[in-house]
Amino acid sequence: MLNPVTDAFAESLRVLLPAAAFKDDTARYTENPRGGPHGIAGLIVAPGSTEEVATVIREAGKAQVGVIPFGGGTGLVTGQIMLDGPAPLILSLERMAKIRGVYPQENVLVAEGGAILADIQSAAEEAGRLFPLSLGSEGSARIGGLLGTNAGGLNVLRYGNARELCLGLEAVLPDGSIWHGLKRLRKDNTGYDLKDLLVGAEGTLGVITAAALRLFPRPTADGTAVLAVPDPEAALGLLALARDIAGDSISGFELISKTGPEFLTEVMPEVRQPFAEPPDWMVLIELGLFAGQDPAELLETIFTQAFEKGYVTDGLIAQSEGQRAEFWRMREAIPEANRTIGAISSHDISIPLGRIPEFIERGPGVLAEVGEYRINCFGHLGDGNLHYNCFPPKGVNRDDRISEKAPVQRAVHDLVHEMDGSISAEHGIGRLKAADLERYGDPAKLAAMRAIKRALDPVGIMNPGAVLREE
């Protein structure tokens, strides 16, 4: 059993760390981005160096105090907040936000764990390169947390998620030792890959203090189109056709159901929409091309051939950067509208591509056995990641139906599991889905995960209760 932070423990750290490392604004570090109860904290510390992080972890281990690594606070599965138990130490990386180096010829950037994603993107752009990880919270999300959760976002189809963008790590392990794995190598075949173990571990196996990240050439021309499709099956046909024509130049392929635009009309009417009457389904497609390639011409070819095959019924190709921004603003505003209306239960899931139409067709029937809901299904079709969110009927307050959250989530996740999908595609497990991981996870994998956790963190101080519930 872990101990809460005590005055004596706090004083021991104050002797070892500078005054700037201690934070008093507890609320900022314990709030839940999706609302709901705040977490608890006994002490908030923001070290300024890897050595200071190691000092904190060593002292926490001696005192058997839980440590919650804190990045930008944007996680959606309560991995960065603890709702009950002994008051933990929250370890923020906000004072470790430097870009340590940019190496354009190597297509590599090295950043500290507290570097904000937007700042990494800007540093890459200044060097004439692209860091492609892109998501709605990029102005506040920090790279250590993004790697810790193996974040996805809008460009996974082309560039992969956070794990694929990471070459090396520097990290503090649960015993306070520093792993110097910050290599800029594409090939390093020297035994177990600790990098891939820490990426996606959500701070349960150590604290990521710096990362070597992959950069890419910047596309010289972007093309964006919104295409109306008859159904998700047609959207899959469109995806296959677009890949045959455009190859790896497709960086985004977003599926949007009619409910999303309807929600925008309901609560965010200022957001311009591409169609006066939203179709039942649409796809937002983004191309990133290089010199000599015409994105408009390529998109027109895709549309023409897709129309002939019955995959699309209407469409708009962005004619300016302003119109392109409007298309993306529409897509990015959907989660904002969701929050305003208030979901009973939100699901970040992935399904094998070929079974997505079947899942979407069966989902309403499964949910009808629980109650009546509005379903907003949208997401990154190109990589099989759907955001499948359930709302009360129009005019009904979410709070009046919140008791149905558990059965709704169970119904959706049961169907996902039946169809060989995943209950967590890009948001992680955190504490919110730890019980679901036990329910649906492969027993051999869970046993191996627990063995790794016990071996690296025998006291259990690192992000206790996240990913794996405490034994």
Secondary structure, 3 states (H helix, E strand, C coil): CCECCCHHHHHHHHHHCCHHHEECCHHHHHCCCCCCCCCCCCEEECCCCHHHHHHHHHHHHHHCECEEEECCCCCCCCCCCCCCCCCCEEEECCCCCCEEEEECCCCEEEEECCCEHHHHHHHHHHCCEECCCCCCCCCCCEHHHHHHCCCCCCCHHHHCCHHHHEEEEEEECCCCCEEEECCCCCCCCCCCCHHHHHCCCCCCCCEEEEEEEECEECCCEEEEEEEEECCHHHHHHHHHHHHHHHHHHEEEEEEEECHHHHHHHHHCCCCCCCCCCCCCEEEEEEEEECCCCCHHHHHHHHHHHHHHCCCCCEEEECCCHHHHHHHHHHHHHHHHHHHHHCCCECCEEECCHHHHHHHHHHHHHHHHCCCCCEEEEEEEHHHCEEEEEEECCCCCCHHHCHHHHHHHHHHHHHHHHHCCCECCCCCCCCCCCHHHHHHHCCHHHHHHHHHHHHHHCCCCCECCCCCCCCC
